[in-house]
Every structure is written in C-alpha cells, then in structure tokens.
Amino acid sequence: MSTFPSDARGALGAALMVAVLAAGCASGSKEQSSSVGAGSSTTAAPSESNAKEPKMAAAGTMPVKPEVEPQHIEVQHILIGFTGSVRGKPITRTKEEAKTLAYQLLERARAGEDFDALVRQYTDDQPPGIYGMSAVGVTPLPGEYPRDQMVAAFGNVGFAVSPGNIGIADWDPATSPYGWHIIKRLK
C-alpha cells in the first residue's frame, strides 16, 4: 500500500508540501551560514555548488571562446620551463615544480594581478612575451608569426580565448615542449 494519496488533489497537496519543506530547509541553511561570524569557531559546510567552484576570477580573465575564430591575434605569455626544457636557460626547477608554479601564476593572473609584472618576474622567455599570430592559411601581418610555425599548444590556446581572457597550455612533449604557457589574449 502506497503512503501517498491516490487522488490528484492529494498528490498535488503532497507535492506542495514537499516544495514548502524544501524551500524552508534551503532558506534556513542560508540563514545559518550567513550568521556565522568572522570570529566564530563554527564553520558552515560548503554547499555542493560552491565546493566545486574555483576562486573568483577578475572580470574577463576566464577563458571564453570567441564566437568566430579570428584571423589575427596578439597574445602575451609567461613560459614556465623546467630543467632542460628551454635551451640556453639555466632553469633548475623540476617538471612538477614548474607545473605547480604555472598553475599558481594562472590563478594569480585570473584574480587580476598585473600580468605584465608576472611576465617580468617569472617568464623563462624574453619579456614582454608578446607575439602576433595569423591563423592557418592567412598571410601574416608585419611582425606576426604564422600559427603553424609556433608551438602548437601556444596557438591552440591563443586562438581559443577572447581578448582579455587567460588560458594555459600544459606541457606536452609534442605540442608544448618548452613547458607551461600562461597565455593572455591581448587582441
């Protein structure tokens, strides 16, 4: 025998009761978490939605794919290499240290820290690390490089984000052999 009413009016009443209870529980948990003070030793458990969210990024820094792939772009990047990855550079960090540093810098850049300053302080390339690229099959403008003559991951990220957005190209022996590239699309 079912515990729910069998007629339509009873089912509707039961559904409304569940909705009211759910709304009450939701508003109660919001009130409880907002009443926890800065000096309190009690901490509210993170909700499922905010437990998975990354730290807040500055406006325009998260990767947003352009509506139409551009023919020409300009990017600025921070190269984070590791021992032996960049010829002529005396880099002493391990591959794991390089990855950790790259993702720390990505987070800082997305939080709005001055990208130029991060480039000057951390890049294993030449500051300012600004490159123009043309899409495959498009004649490069003066000072640009053809996309297919650059490290593949560098172009893949640069062409995949809109101006002002920041992405990362992970180290890969085939597509990003020099290390991690934190890439900000300028134009």
DRENPA-3360 file (N, C-alpha, C; in nm, 2 decimals, always signed):
BEGIN
1 = MSTFPSDA = +0.08/-0.12/+0.00/+0.00/+0.00/+0.00/+0.09/+0.12/+0.00 ~ +0.05/+0.22/-0.09/+0.13/+0.34/-0.10/+0.10/+0.44/+0.02 ~ +0.21/+0.52/+0.05/+0.19/+0.62/+0.16/+0.14/+0.75/+0.10 ~ +0.14/+0.77/-0.03/+0.10/+0.89/-0.10/-0.05/+0.88/-0.13 ~ -0.12/+0.99/-0.13/-0.26/+0.99/-0.16/-0.28/+0.94/-0.31 ~ -0.39/+0.87/-0.34/-0.41/+0.82/-0.47/-0.48/+0.92/-0.56 ~ -0.55/+1.02/-0.51/-0.63/+1.11/-0.59/-0.54/+1.23/-0.63 ~ -0.57/+1.29/-0.74/-0.49/+1.40/-0.80/-0.48/+1.52/-0.70;
9 = RGALGAAL = -0.59/+1.55/-0.63/-0.58/+1.66/-0.53/-0.49/+1.63/-0.42 ~ -0.49/+1.50/-0.37/-0.39/+1.46/-0.27/-0.25/+1.46/-0.31 ~ -0.23/+1.42/-0.44/-0.09/+1.42/-0.49/-0.04/+1.57/-0.51 ~ -0.13/+1.66/-0.55/-0.09/+1.80/-0.56/-0.05/+1.85/-0.42 ~ -0.14/+1.82/-0.33/-0.11/+1.87/-0.19/+0.02/+1.82/-0.14 ~ +0.05/+1.69/-0.17/+0.18/+1.63/-0.12/+0.30/+1.70/-0.19 ~ +0.28/+1.73/-0.32/+0.39/+1.80/-0.39/+0.41/+1.94/-0.34 ~ +0.30/+2.01/-0.31/+0.32/+2.14/-0.25/+0.39/+2.13/-0.11;
17 = MVAVLAAG = +0.35/+2.03/-0.03/+0.41/+2.02/+0.10/+0.56/+1.99/+0.09 ~ +0.60/+1.91/-0.01/+0.74/+1.88/-0.03/+0.82/+2.01/-0.07 ~ +0.75/+2.09/-0.16/+0.81/+2.22/-0.21/+0.83/+2.32/-0.09 ~ +0.73/+2.33/-0.01/+0.73/+2.42/+0.11/+0.84/+2.38/+0.20 ~ +0.85/+2.25/+0.23/+0.95/+2.20/+0.32/+1.09/+2.22/+0.26 ~ +1.11/+2.19/+0.13/+1.24/+2.21/+0.07/+1.28/+2.36/+0.07 ~ +1.18/+2.45/+0.05/+1.21/+2.59/+0.05/+1.25/+2.64/+0.19 ~ +1.18/+2.58/+0.29/+1.21/+2.62/+0.43/+1.35/+2.57/+0.47;
25 = CASGSKEQ = +1.39/+2.45/+0.42/+1.52/+2.40/+0.45/+1.63/+2.48/+0.39 ~ +1.60/+2.52/+0.26/+1.70/+2.60/+0.19/+1.72/+2.74/+0.25 ~ +1.61/+2.80/+0.28/+1.63/+2.94/+0.34/+1.69/+2.92/+0.48 ~ +1.66/+2.82/+0.55/+1.72/+2.80/+0.69/+1.87/+2.78/+0.68 ~ +1.91/+2.70/+0.58/+2.06/+2.68/+0.57/+2.13/+2.81/+0.53 ~ +2.06/+2.90/+0.45/+2.13/+3.02/+0.41/+2.14/+3.11/+0.53 ~ +2.03/+3.12/+0.61/+2.03/+3.20/+0.73/+2.14/+3.15/+0.83 ~ +2.15/+3.02/+0.84/+2.25/+2.96/+0.93/+2.39/+2.99/+0.88;
33 = SSSVGAGS = +2.42/+2.98/+0.75/+2.56/+3.00/+0.71/+2.59/+3.15/+0.71 ~ +2.49/+3.24/+0.69/+2.52/+3.38/+0.69/+2.54/+3.43/+0.83 ~ +2.49/+3.36/+0.93/+2.50/+3.41/+1.07/+2.63/+3.37/+1.13 ~ +2.71/+3.29/+1.06/+2.84/+3.25/+1.12/+2.94/+3.37/+1.11 ~ +2.99/+3.42/+1.22/+3.07/+3.54/+1.22/+3.21/+3.51/+1.19 ~ +3.29/+3.62/+1.16/+3.43/+3.60/+1.13/+3.51/+3.55/+1.25 ~ +3.46/+3.58/+1.37/+3.53/+3.54/+1.49/+3.48/+3.41/+1.54 ~ +3.38/+3.35/+1.48/+3.32/+3.22/+1.52/+3.41/+3.10/+1.50;
41 = STTAAPSE = +3.41/+3.01/+1.58/+3.49/+2.88/+1.56/+3.40/+2.78/+1.48 ~ +3.28/+2.81/+1.46/+3.19/+2.72/+1.38/+3.20/+2.76/+1.24 ~ +3.22/+2.67/+1.15/+3.22/+2.70/+1.01/+3.11/+2.62/+0.94 ~ +3.05/+2.69/+0.85/+2.94/+2.63/+0.77/+3.00/+2.53/+0.67 ~ +2.94/+2.42/+0.65/+2.99/+2.33/+0.54/+2.96/+2.39/+0.41 ~ +3.06/+2.38/+0.31/+3.04/+2.43/+0.18/+2.92/+2.36/+0.11 ~ +2.85/+2.44/+0.04/+2.74/+2.37/-0.04/+2.80/+2.30/-0.16 ~ +2.73/+2.21/-0.22/+2.78/+2.13/-0.33/+2.83/+2.22/-0.44;
49 = SNAKEPKM = +2.75/+2.33/-0.47/+2.78/+2.41/-0.58/+2.91/+2.49/-0.56 ~ +2.93/+2.55/-0.43/+3.05/+2.63/-0.41/+3.17/+2.55/-0.38 ~ +3.16/+2.42/-0.35/+3.27/+2.34/-0.32/+3.35/+2.31/-0.45 ~ +3.28/+2.31/-0.56/+3.34/+2.28/-0.69/+3.39/+2.40/-0.76 ~ +3.35/+2.52/-0.72/+3.38/+2.64/-0.79/+3.52/+2.69/-0.76 ~ +3.60/+2.74/-0.87/+3.73/+2.79/-0.84/+3.72/+2.92/-0.77 ~ +3.83/+2.97/-0.72/+3.83/+3.11/-0.66/+3.78/+3.21/-0.77 ~ +3.73/+3.32/-0.72/+3.67/+3.42/-0.81/+3.78/+3.47/-0.90;
57 = AAAGTMPV = +3.75/+3.48/-1.02/+3.85/+3.54/-1.12/+3.81/+3.68/-1.15 ~ +3.90/+3.76/-1.18/+3.88/+3.90/-1.22/+3.79/+3.90/-1.35 ~ +3.71/+4.00/-1.37/+3.63/+4.01/-1.49/+3.71/+3.99/-1.61 ~ +3.67/+3.91/-1.70/+3.73/+3.89/-1.83/+3.85/+3.81/-1.83 ~ +3.89/+3.74/-1.73/+4.01/+3.66/-1.73/+3.99/+3.51/-1.75 ~ +3.87/+3.46/-1.74/+3.85/+3.32/-1.76/+3.84/+3.30/-1.91 ~ +3.88/+3.18/-1.95/+3.88/+3.15/-2.10/+3.74/+3.15/-2.15 ~ +3.71/+3.24/-2.25/+3.59/+3.24/-2.32/+3.62/+3.23/-2.47;
65 = KPEVEPQH = +3.56/+3.13/-2.53/+3.59/+3.11/-2.67/+3.53/+3.22/-2.76 ~ +3.61/+3.27/-2.85/+3.55/+3.37/-2.94/+3.44/+3.31/-3.03 ~ +3.34/+3.40/-3.06/+3.23/+3.35/-3.14/+3.28/+3.30/-3.28 ~ +3.37/+3.37/-3.34/+3.43/+3.33/-3.47/+3.58/+3.33/-3.45 ~ +3.65/+3.22/-3.50/+3.79/+3.22/-3.49/+3.85/+3.33/-3.56 ~ +3.94/+3.41/-3.50/+4.00/+3.53/-3.56/+4.11/+3.49/-3.66 ~ +4.14/+3.58/-3.75/+4.24/+3.56/-3.85/+4.38/+3.61/-3.79 ~ +4.38/+3.70/-3.70/+4.50/+3.76/-3.65/+4.48/+3.78/-3.50;
73 = IEVQHILI = +4.57/+3.74/-3.42/+4.56/+3.76/-3.27/+4.70/+3.82/-3.22 ~ +4.69/+3.87/-3.10/+4.81/+3.91/-3.03/+4.80/+3.86/-2.89 ~ +4.90/+3.79/-2.84/+4.90/+3.73/-2.71/+5.02/+3.77/-2.63 ~ +5.01/+3.76/-2.50/+5.13/+3.78/-2.41/+5.13/+3.65/-2.33 ~ +5.25/+3.60/-2.30/+5.26/+3.48/-2.23/+5.37/+3.48/-2.12 ~ +5.35/+3.38/-2.03/+5.45/+3.35/-1.93/+5.49/+3.21/-1.96 ~ +5.61/+3.18/-1.99/+5.66/+3.05/-2.01/+5.72/+3.00/-1.88 ~ +5.68/+2.89/-1.83/+5.73/+2.82/-1.71/+5.80/+2.69/-1.75;
81 = GFTGSVRG = +5.93/+2.69/-1.76/+6.00/+2.57/-1.81/+6.05/+2.50/-1.69 ~ +6.13/+2.39/-1.72/+6.19/+2.31/-1.61/+6.33/+2.27/-1.67 ~ +6.41/+2.21/-1.58/+6.54/+2.17/-1.62/+6.55/+2.10/-1.75 ~ +6.62/+2.17/-1.85/+6.65/+2.11/-1.98/+6.54/+2.14/-2.08 ~ +6.43/+2.21/-2.04/+6.32/+2.23/-2.14/+6.34/+2.35/-2.23 ~ +6.42/+2.45/-2.19/+6.44/+2.56/-2.27/+6.59/+2.58/-2.29 ~ +6.63/+2.55/-2.41/+6.78/+2.55/-2.45/+6.84/+2.69/-2.41 ~ +6.95/+2.69/-2.35/+7.03/+2.81/-2.31/+6.98/+2.88/-2.18;
89 = KPITRTKE = +6.88/+2.82/-2.12/+6.82/+2.88/-1.99/+6.86/+2.79/-1.88 ~ +6.93/+2.84/-1.77/+6.97/+2.76/-1.66/+6.85/+2.74/-1.56 ~ +6.75/+2.68/-1.60/+6.63/+2.65/-1.52/+6.66/+2.53/-1.43 ~ +6.64/+2.55/-1.30/+6.67/+2.44/-1.20/+6.55/+2.37/-1.15 ~ +6.42/+2.42/-1.18/+6.30/+2.36/-1.12/+6.27/+2.23/-1.19 ~ +6.21/+2.14/-1.12/+6.17/+2.01/-1.17/+6.04/+2.03/-1.25 ~ +6.00/+1.93/-1.33/+5.88/+1.94/-1.41/+5.76/+1.96/-1.31 ~ +5.75/+1.89/-1.20/+5.64/+1.90/-1.11/+5.64/+2.04/-1.04;
97 = EAKTLAYQ = +5.76/+2.10/-1.01/+5.76/+2.24/-0.96/+5.72/+2.34/-1.06 ~ +5.75/+2.31/-1.19/+5.71/+2.40/-1.30/+5.56/+2.40/-1.31 ~ +5.50/+2.28/-1.31/+5.35/+2.27/-1.32/+5.28/+2.35/-1.20 ~ +5.33/+2.32/-1.08/+5.28/+2.39/-0.96/+5.29/+2.54/-0.98 ~ +5.40/+2.59/-1.01/+5.42/+2.74/-1.03/+5.33/+2.79/-1.14 ~ +5.32/+2.72/-1.25/+5.24/+2.77/-1.36/+5.09/+2.78/-1.32 ~ +5.04/+2.69/-1.25/+4.90/+2.69/-1.20/+4.88/+2.80/-1.09 ~ +4.98/+2.82/-1.01/+4.97/+2.93/-0.92/+4.97/+3.07/-0.99;
105 = LLERARAG = +5.05/+3.08/-1.09/+5.05/+3.21/-1.17/+4.92/+3.22/-1.25 ~ +4.87/+3.12/-1.30/+4.74/+3.12/-1.37/+4.63/+3.18/-1.27 ~ +4.63/+3.12/-1.15/+4.53/+3.17/-1.05/+4.55/+3.31/-1.02 ~ +4.67/+3.35/-1.00/+4.70/+3.49/-0.97/+4.66/+3.59/-1.08 ~ +4.69/+3.55/-1.20/+4.66/+3.63/-1.32/+4.51/+3.64/-1.33 ~ +4.44/+3.53/-1.31/+4.29/+3.53/-1.32/+4.23/+3.61/-1.21 ~ +4.30/+3.62/-1.10/+4.25/+3.70/-0.99/+4.27/+3.85/-1.01 ~ +4.33/+3.89/-1.12/+4.35/+4.03/-1.15/+4.49/+4.08/-1.13;
113 = EDFDALVR = +4.58/+4.00/-1.09/+4.72/+4.06/-1.07/+4.78/+4.11/-1.20 ~ +4.86/+4.20/-1.19/+4.92/+4.27/-1.31/+5.00/+4.16/-1.39 ~ +4.95/+4.13/-1.51/+5.00/+4.03/-1.60/+5.14/+4.07/-1.64 ~ +5.17/+4.20/-1.68/+5.30/+4.24/-1.72/+5.40/+4.22/-1.61 ~ +5.37/+4.25/-1.49/+5.46/+4.22/-1.38/+5.49/+4.08/-1.36 ~ +5.39/+3.99/-1.37/+5.41/+3.85/-1.36/+5.50/+3.80/-1.47 ~ +5.48/+3.85/-1.59/+5.57/+3.81/-1.70/+5.72/+3.85/-1.67 ~ +5.74/+3.98/-1.63/+5.87/+4.03/-1.60/+5.94/+3.94/-1.49;
121 = QYTDDQPP = +5.86/+3.90/-1.39/+5.92/+3.83/-1.28/+5.94/+3.68/-1.30 ~ +5.85/+3.62/-1.38/+5.86/+3.47/-1.39/+5.89/+3.41/-1.52 ~ +5.87/+3.47/-1.63/+5.88/+3.40/-1.76/+6.02/+3.35/-1.79 ~ +6.03/+3.24/-1.85/+6.15/+3.18/-1.90/+6.17/+3.21/-2.05 ~ +6.09/+3.30/-2.10/+6.10/+3.36/-2.23/+6.15/+3.50/-2.21 ~ +6.16/+3.58/-2.32/+6.20/+3.72/-2.31/+6.08/+3.80/-2.28 ~ +6.08/+3.89/-2.17/+5.97/+3.98/-2.15/+5.97/+4.08/-2.27 ~ +5.87/+4.13/-2.31/+5.73/+4.12/-2.25/+5.66/+4.00/-2.30;
129 = GIYGMSAV = +5.71/+3.91/-2.38/+5.65/+3.79/-2.42/+5.52/+3.81/-2.50 ~ +5.52/+3.91/-2.59/+5.41/+3.94/-2.67/+5.44/+3.90/-2.81 ~ +5.34/+3.82/-2.87/+5.35/+3.77/-3.00/+5.22/+3.79/-3.08 ~ +5.24/+3.82/-3.21/+5.12/+3.83/-3.30/+5.13/+3.70/-3.38 ~ +5.01/+3.64/-3.41/+5.00/+3.52/-3.49/+4.89/+3.54/-3.59 ~ +4.91/+3.48/-3.71/+4.80/+3.47/-3.81/+4.75/+3.33/-3.81 ~ +4.62/+3.31/-3.84/+4.56/+3.18/-3.85/+4.62/+3.10/-3.96 ~ +4.60/+2.97/-3.96/+4.65/+2.88/-4.06/+4.59/+2.92/-4.20;
137 = GVTPLPGE = +4.67/+2.94/-4.30/+4.63/+2.98/-4.43/+4.61/+3.13/-4.45 ~ +4.63/+3.21/-4.34/+4.62/+3.36/-4.35/+4.76/+3.42/-4.36 ~ +4.78/+3.51/-4.45/+4.91/+3.58/-4.46/+4.93/+3.66/-4.34 ~ +5.05/+3.64/-4.28/+5.08/+3.71/-4.15/+5.10/+3.86/-4.18 ~ +5.06/+3.94/-4.09/+5.08/+4.09/-4.10/+5.23/+4.11/-4.06 ~ +5.28/+4.23/-4.08/+5.42/+4.26/-4.04/+5.43/+4.23/-3.89 ~ +5.54/+4.16/-3.85/+5.57/+4.13/-3.71/+5.49/+4.01/-3.66 ~ +5.40/+3.95/-3.74/+5.33/+3.83/-3.69/+5.40/+3.70/-3.73;
145 = YPRDQMVA = +5.37/+3.59/-3.66/+5.42/+3.46/-3.70/+5.30/+3.38/-3.75 ~ +5.32/+3.29/-3.85/+5.21/+3.20/-3.89/+5.19/+3.10/-3.77 ~ +5.06/+3.08/-3.74/+5.02/+2.99/-3.63/+5.09/+2.85/-3.64 ~ +5.10/+2.80/-3.76/+5.15/+2.66/-3.78/+5.30/+2.66/-3.77 ~ +5.37/+2.78/-3.75/+5.51/+2.78/-3.72/+5.54/+2.80/-3.57 ~ +5.44/+2.81/-3.49/+5.46/+2.83/-3.35/+5.44/+2.70/-3.28 ~ +5.47/+2.69/-3.15/+5.44/+2.57/-3.07/+5.29/+2.55/-3.08 ~ +5.25/+2.43/-3.11/+5.10/+2.40/-3.13/+5.01/+2.45/-3.02;
153 = AFGNVGFA = +5.05/+2.41/-2.89/+4.97/+2.45/-2.78/+4.95/+2.60/-2.76 ~ +5.06/+2.67/-2.80/+5.06/+2.82/-2.78/+4.95/+2.88/-2.87 ~ +4.94/+2.83/-3.00/+4.84/+2.88/-3.09/+4.70/+2.83/-3.05 ~ +4.70/+2.70/-3.00/+4.57/+2.64/-2.97/+4.50/+2.72/-2.86 ~ +4.57/+2.76/-2.76/+4.51/+2.84/-2.65/+4.49/+2.98/-2.70 ~ +4.58/+3.04/-2.76/+4.57/+3.18/-2.81/+4.45/+3.21/-2.89 ~ +4.42/+3.11/-2.99/+4.31/+3.13/-3.08/+4.18/+3.08/-3.01 ~ +4.18/+3.02/-2.90/+4.06/+2.96/-2.84/+4.00/+3.05/-2.73;
161 = VSPGNIGI = +4.07/+3.16/-2.70/+4.02/+3.26/-2.60/+3.99/+3.39/-2.66 ~ +3.90/+3.47/-2.60/+3.87/+3.60/-2.65/+3.97/+3.70/-2.59 ~ +3.98/+3.82/-2.64/+4.07/+3.92/-2.59/+4.04/+3.95/-2.44 ~ +4.15/+3.96/-2.36/+4.14/+3.99/-2.22/+4.13/+3.86/-2.14 ~ +4.11/+3.75/-2.20/+4.10/+3.62/-2.13/+4.23/+3.55/-2.12 ~ +4.24/+3.47/-2.02/+4.37/+3.40/-1.99/+4.35/+3.25/-1.98 ~ +4.43/+3.18/-2.05/+4.43/+3.03/-2.06/+4.57/+2.97/-2.03 ~ +4.58/+2.84/-2.03/+4.70/+2.78/-2.01/+4.72/+2.66/-2.11;
169 = ADWDPATS = +4.85/+2.65/-2.15/+4.89/+2.54/-2.24/+4.97/+2.45/-2.15 ~ +4.93/+2.33/-2.12/+5.01/+2.24/-2.04/+5.13/+2.18/-2.12 ~ +5.23/+2.15/-2.04/+5.35/+2.09/-2.10/+5.31/+1.96/-2.17 ~ +5.36/+1.94/-2.29/+5.34/+1.82/-2.37/+5.46/+1.80/-2.46 ~ +5.52/+1.69/-2.46/+5.64/+1.68/-2.54/+5.62/+1.71/-2.69 ~ +5.50/+1.69/-2.74/+5.47/+1.72/-2.89/+5.42/+1.86/-2.91 ~ +5.32/+1.90/-2.83/+5.26/+2.03/-2.86/+5.30/+2.15/-2.77 ~ +5.37/+2.12/-2.66/+5.43/+2.23/-2.58/+5.55/+2.18/-2.51;
177 = PYGWHIIK = +5.66/+2.16/-2.59/+5.78/+2.10/-2.53/+5.86/+2.19/-2.44 ~ +5.84/+2.32/-2.44/+5.92/+2.41/-2.35/+5.87/+2.42/-2.21 ~ +5.75/+2.38/-2.18/+5.69/+2.39/-2.05/+5.55/+2.43/-2.06 ~ +5.51/+2.51/-1.95/+5.37/+2.56/-1.94/+5.36/+2.70/-1.99 ~ +5.26/+2.73/-2.07/+5.24/+2.87/-2.12/+5.11/+2.93/-2.06 ~ +5.12/+3.03/-1.98/+5.01/+3.10/-1.93/+4.99/+3.22/-2.03 ~ +4.87/+3.21/-2.10/+4.86/+3.30/-2.22/+4.74/+3.39/-2.20 ~ +4.77/+3.52/-2.22/+4.66/+3.62/-2.21/+4.64/+3.68/-2.36;
185 = RLK = +4.52/+3.67/-2.40/+4.49/+3.72/-2.54/+4.48/+3.87/-2.53 ~ +4.56/+3.95/-2.60/+4.55/+4.09/-2.60/+4.46/+4.15/-2.71 ~ +4.47/+4.10/-2.83/+4.39/+4.14/-2.94/+4.34/+4.02/-3.02;
% end
